[in-house]
Structure formats: C-alpha cells, structure tokens
Amino acid sequence: MHGAEDHQLVARVVSAQDSAAFGELVRRHQSQVRNFLRKLSGDITLADDLAQDCFMHAWDKLQTFSGRGSFIGWLLKVAYTTCLQWKRKTNRYSEIRDEVGQVDRNDRVEESNEISDLDKFLAVLTEEERAVMILSYACGLSHREIGDAAELPIGTVKSIIFRGKEKISDSFDIEDNQYG
C-alpha cells in the first residue's frame, strides 16, 4: 500500500530529522497502531496514550528500521513493545479474566454491556497469543511480519495462531467453521 513511499519517508527522517516526513508516517499509520493497541490493551484511552508513546519511541529508534520488512510491521513491533512495558507495570487484562472467569466448554458466556465478545475471546488467550492473533486478524500482517514484530520464528507464529483459535473454540464451544 505505502511500502516504497514509507521507506522514502523513513530515509528523509533518518537523514535530515525531517519532522514533516515523520508526521506523514504518523498520519498514515496512526489508526492501525491505535486499533492494535486498543485491542491489545482493552482500553481506548490507554491505547491512545500508548500510541503516543509508541510514536515517540519510533521517532527515537527510527534509525534501527532496517528496511527489510514493511514499515508498519516495524511500527507495530514498537507498539507491541510499548504495550508490554506498560503491562509489566499493571495487568489490565486480569480484570477481564476475573469477570469472564473460567468458561465451561458447554456454557457460553452471556453477553455483557461492559465487555465485548472480542474482549472475552481475547481474555482466554495468553498475552503472546492475544498479540499474535490481533496482529494477524485485526492488523492483517503476514506470518513473516508477525514474526518480525513479535520476534518469533514463522513456525511459532503459525502454531500460536492455531493454538489461539483452538482455545477460543474450546472455551466458547464454537464450531471450527465459524471463523477463519
């Protein structure tokens, strides 16, 4: 989509500290970064704060972008790392896990106005599984890009996606053909 143009903008930022070029990168990718962080953190306001932190880290670390993969893959890795650092200080998803509780394979969790179905599905996953599933299904990254962002081998990414789908299916008694 913006691959070659992103690489040119990154080169301008790195070589000339071009803040306008960085602003264009932010404009292009802020929605995807915010959406990723919203799904990962479960908190819209927090995600917006994390996105700001992510872009500040990206500005500081842009020279480490090698250009091998997509810029958005690299940026989502920065976002993921930013979120992990925040989660080390607090564990927001523990509240959802406590509210959802242990789900019996034969019982579906009743709808809640406070927590969406997506949040319930994500809450049964480990943090790593949750991040990989969001990068795959919500952000549309390839297995290779997810591997780069999460610093995992491609085979591990595929296994995590398979395992995550199985956990969701088993936890909520969902037929395999109901999701991709």
Secondary structure as UniProt FT lines:
FT   HELIX           3..16
FT   HELIX           19..41
FT   HELIX           44..61
FT   HELIX           62..64
FT   HELIX           71..89
FT   HELIX           93..100
FT   TURN            105..106
FT   HELIX           117..123
FT   HELIX           127..133
FT   HELIX           134..138
FT   HELIX           143..150
FT   HELIX           154..172
FT   HELIX           176..178
//
